Amino acid sequence: MRGAYLLYQELGDTLRAQAGPFEGQTLDAYEGMARWIAKS
């Protein structure tokens, strides 16, 4: 589980750095991470 969390975190951080914190893909990545954590 921790590996998946770290991958989502890395994806979100990369998208935030490249596209900006309010880009749709960035928000989707963080939302996906939150949903995954909530199911765990």
TIBA-278410 format. One record per residue (C-alpha): chain; x, y, z; residue in three letters. Coordinates in Angstrom, 3 decimals. Layout:
N
ATOM   kette          x          y          z   rest
ATOM       A          X          Y          Z    Ala
...
This chain:
40
ATOM   kette          x          y          z   rest
ATOM       A      0.000      0.000      0.000    Met
ATOM       A      2.748      2.421      0.876    Arg
ATOM       A      4.277      2.014     -2.570    Gly
ATOM       A      1.035      3.052     -4.266    Ala
ATOM       A      0.725      6.045     -1.947    Tyr
ATOM       A      4.240      7.164     -2.818    Leu
ATOM       A      3.536      6.822     -6.547    Leu
ATOM       A      0.382      8.941     -6.269    Tyr
ATOM       A      2.266     11.507     -4.202    Gln
ATOM       A      5.071     11.657     -6.754    Glu
ATOM       A      2.584     12.009     -9.608    Leu
ATOM       A      0.759     14.825     -7.852    Gly
ATOM       A      3.979     16.625     -6.997    Asp
ATOM       A      5.301     16.301    -10.560    Thr
ATOM       A      2.062     17.577    -12.090    Leu
ATOM       A      1.929     20.447     -9.597    Arg
ATOM       A      5.479     21.469    -10.489    Ala
ATOM       A      4.908     21.249    -14.250    Gln
ATOM       A      1.304     22.369    -14.712    Ala
ATOM       A      0.495     24.341    -11.582    Gly
ATOM       A     -1.403     23.543     -8.400    Pro
ATOM       A     -4.854     24.222     -9.853    Phe
ATOM       A     -4.505     22.278    -13.127    Glu
ATOM       A     -7.229     19.658    -13.565    Gly
ATOM       A     -4.775     16.761    -13.852    Gln
ATOM       A     -3.061     17.796    -10.634    Thr
ATOM       A     -6.338     17.949     -8.759    Leu
ATOM       A     -7.404     14.599    -10.243    Asp
ATOM       A     -4.172     12.976     -9.067    Ala
ATOM       A     -4.653     14.205     -5.519    Tyr
ATOM       A     -8.334     13.228     -5.565    Glu
ATOM       A     -7.384      9.732     -6.722    Gly
ATOM       A     -4.866      9.481     -3.907    Met
ATOM       A     -7.457     10.602     -1.353    Ala
ATOM       A     -9.992      8.047     -2.611    Arg
ATOM       A     -7.437      5.257     -2.483    Trp
ATOM       A     -6.427      6.158      1.081    Ile
ATOM       A    -10.084      6.371      2.167    Ala
ATOM       A    -10.687      2.820      0.900    Lys
ATOM       A     -7.676      1.433      2.758    Ser
